[in-house]
Amino acid sequence: MSLISQKLQAMHSSIAAAANAVSRQSDSVALLAVSKTFDADAVLEAVAAGQRAFGENYLQEALDKIAAVRASLSADILLEWHFIGPIQSNKTRPIAEHFDWVHTVDREKVAQRLSQQRPPQLPPLNVCLQVNISGEASKSGVAPADVLDLARAIIDLPQLTLRGLMAIPEPTDDVQKQRATFRQVAELLAQLQTQLGADGRQLDTLSMGMSADMAAAIAEGATIVRIGSAIFGQRPQATKEAVHHAKQT
Ligand SMILES: *Cc1c(COP(=O)(O)O)cnc(C)c1O
């Protein structure tokens, strides 16, 4: 068994344990394998182990990888690609064309472009609003107070389906703090579901929890956990990510 396949199996056990601890069904939490900085072979190994949903942050890297993976897979294996990185508004077209989900929508202009540029023969793009839940810590994300207005603007866009909220809290080792922050995101989603009335029913997604805080996120209702290093191994230090960022800008 490959190392990636062992790590995936271990991750499914951890997800099940975290879900069971709060009396949730383990299949109510989907595992998004974050393959950023890892190559197409790593993705193919995960696919061989049964993984189907992959998350990517850097657009050009992702487009190359999606093409390489597709070329090596038989046509009956369908993958789901999730864009989870910062979005530049002049780079929305390839995202609309090549991804199934976008977790990081935080402004109306980007949402409008994604909807306009989504090819009509494809199903609507699934989107989550990224919420800046820790305030100052992160530049990305819509402020909690502005979530409702943004959701109202997006819900009418024909080629998008608003699925819920995504958050990347400020890292902390304190599990109680992790839980308190994730709880705020969950409460924000519940509030939004009520405020949007009938439209709120399609909002079924809380994308939160990474390798270091997954259990806390699941305890507070995460429906998608985004896990990279615990599956694929440590990423080469931040320098590599900085280079990727530099290439994007
Ligand atoms: C890199 C990344 C992850 C995965 O992080 P790990 O700590 O490797 O599990 C999840 N979400 C986002 C938005 C990321 O950029």
The ligand as an SDF file (V2000), in Angstrom:
LIG
                    3D

 15 15  0  0  0  0  0  0  0  0999 V2000
   -2.9890   24.6400    2.2150 C   0  0  0  0  0  0  0  0  0  0  0  0
   -4.4160   24.7820    2.5680 C   0  0  0  0  0  0  0  0  0  0  0  0
   -5.0960   23.7680    3.2540 C   0  0  0  0  0  0  0  0  0  0  0  0
   -4.4370   22.4940    3.7410 C   0  0  0  0  0  0  0  0  0  0  0  0
   -3.5780   22.7860    4.7930 O   0  0  0  0  0  0  0  0  0  0  0  0
   -2.8090   21.6210    5.5990 P   0  0  0  0  0  0  0  0  0  0  0  0
   -2.3500   22.2950    6.8030 O   0  0  0  0  0  0  0  0  0  0  0  0
   -1.7250   21.1580    4.7090 O   0  0  0  0  0  0  0  0  0  0  0  0
   -3.8060   20.5490    5.8610 O   0  0  0  0  0  0  0  0  0  0  0  0
   -6.4430   23.9630    3.5120 C   0  0  0  0  0  0  0  0  0  0  0  0
   -7.0980   25.0830    3.1250 N   0  0  0  0  0  0  0  0  0  0  0  0
   -6.4720   26.0680    2.4600 C   0  0  0  0  0  0  0  0  0  0  0  0
   -7.2320   27.2710    2.0660 C   0  0  0  0  0  0  0  0  0  0  0  0
   -5.1220   25.9500    2.1770 C   0  0  0  0  0  0  0  0  0  0  0  0
   -4.5060   26.9660    1.5400 O   0  0  0  0  0  0  0  0  0  0  0  0
  1  2  1  0
  2  3  1  0
  2 14  2  0
  3  4  1  0
  3 10  2  0
  4  5  1  0
  5  6  1  0
  6  7  2  0
  6  8  1  0
  6  9  1  0
 10 11  1  0
 11 12  2  0
 12 13  1  0
 12 14  1  0
 14 15  1  0
M  END
$$$$
